[in-house]
Amino acid sequence: MMRVGIIGLGNMGGRMAKRLLEQGVEVGVFDLNKEFMRTYASLGAEEAESPADLASKFQYVITVLPNVYIVKEILIGEDGLMKGLNPNSLLIEMTTSIPSETKEINKMLKNAGFRMIDAPVSGGVKKAEDGTLSIMVGGEVSDFEEAKPLLSNIGQNIIHVGEVGAGHTIKALNNMISAATLAVTGEAIALGVKLGLEPTKMLSVINSSTGKSFSSDFKFPNQVLTRNFEVGFTLDLMVKDLKIAMSMAEEEKVPLFISSASFQLWKQAWSQGKGSQDHTTIVKHIEEMFNV
Ligand code: NAD
């Protein structure tokens, strides 16, 4: 029987825990939010007292947390994961994180005799619920092969992309594209409305033409047009991901023209206090600027 501990039961981790339980996996949970712990315990998960307690009881440990600083705290803090891991354990780091920090974490774990892969995800809460996420993995091929049966319970496209840190690299690049695409689609639709066109008709055209994207095909009909900006992937997290992409480009000394413009727009919305709403609220932000 596969035994998996999950740390972080928010929008993504909670849905992953539920999905794993539905697939018959034995699941352990830890989160600062005790209410979340109780919710998943009532579905059959085992509550851990600390990250160390979870690691000592579960061979596979998934972290799906807001950022790398929290991941580090979970690893090396008092009663942290490092105190409970054993040489058979495999840490599966699914947070969207900073590749250089992930490589440092891997070094630290390796020196202590432990193993990790980075395996961030894409697809949002709906795909987490359905177990159809895309999962991009960095790490040793043998660790990837070991984790694959477990990951196939929560994801559909599970792709090994390179060494530890590679998963986090492609995840930041994917979101850099995703952020710019949603923003430019928002500008196009808002401009079209100003010019007297109807959003649904414009989307019908775009989705059967070359402007089609996941933003126009899924986010607009399901979130933007329904004005459903409450739950999902927060604008705060998108800004975090764009900062990661920007810093990767800075380290490599390359300019990012399109993404820099998109980043400024996202930061503008974020600086106006819109960070805790779903990231699709960027379209509402554009509509406000365009007065439509
Ligand atoms: P979230 O804010 O909904 O959940 C984070 C969870 O971590 C919360 O339950 C919180 O209580 C818990 N937490 C925070 N600090 C903790 C600590 N010190 N110890 C234990 N638990 C702690 O975030 P999310 O939307 O689930 O995103 C998680 C990660 O997945 C992020 O890195 C995000 O960028 C990435 N991601 C999110 C989505 C999405 O659609 N939401 C999609 C792809 C990737």
Residues whose N, C-alpha, C, O or C-beta is under 5 A from the ligand:
A	BS01	NAD	G8 L9 G10 N11 M12 G13 F30 D31 L32 N33 V64 L65 P66 N67 I70 M94 T95 T96 V121 S122 G124 V125 G232 F233 L237
